[in-house]
Amino acid sequence: MEDTARRDIRRLLKTFGIQADEALTAHLERHPQIRALQVRIVLEDLTDYGGSPPAEALRVEIEDIIHSQGIGQE
């Protein structure tokens, strides 16, 4: 794989990680009653392949629970 592709992937994941962290933290701060937040992260290929899509679609899905003791109340 090219270095350019790896850099692009890492940039995308870093940006997503920072934005997701900020969004989740803000959500938990707005809803301090939440003790467990169930979330799903989905990565999907949105490329227009015309009439020749790949045999196997790119899709990664992760689900997990974020436990909270109330952000800012630690």
N, C-alpha and C positions, 0 to 999 in steps of 0.2 A: 504494500500500500504506500502511496506517495506521502511524503512529509506534509504536503499541503492539505491532503485529506485528513490526516491525523490532527493537524493544527485546527482545522475547521471543526472537527468533531469535539475536540477538547474545549474550544471556545464556546460552542453551542451548549455543551454540558455544564460548563462553568457558569455561563449566563443563566441557564435554567436553574441551577442549584442556588444561586444567589437570590433570584426572583422568587423561587419556591420557598426558600427559608423566610424571606421577608413576608410573603403572603400568609404562610402558615402561622408565623409568630403574631402578625397583626390579627388574624382570625381568632387565635386563641386568646389574645388580649381583649378582643371585643366580646368574647363569650367565655368568661372565667368559670362558668358552671360546667363547661365541658371537661370531663376527666379522661376521656378516651375518644380520639378522633380517628375514624376509619377513613383511609385515603387510598386512592388508586392513581398510579402514574402510568400513562400510556405513551409509547413512542410509535408513531406510524409513518410510513413512507407516503408522502403526498405527491410524489413525482408523477407527471403525466407521461406514461410510456406509449401513448398512442394506442395502436391496436395490438401491441406486443408486451403486455405486462409480464413481469417475471413469474416463473412457475411457483415460486414460494414468496409470499408477501413478507415485507419487513414489518414486524410488529413485536414490541416488547411491552409486557404489562406486569406491573408490580403492585401488589396490595399489601398494606400493613396498617398497624395501629400506632398512633402517636399518643403516648400517655402524658397527661399534663397534671401538674400540681397547682396550676394557676400561674401563668407567666407573670413575673414581677412580684410574686408572693413567696419567693424562695428564701 
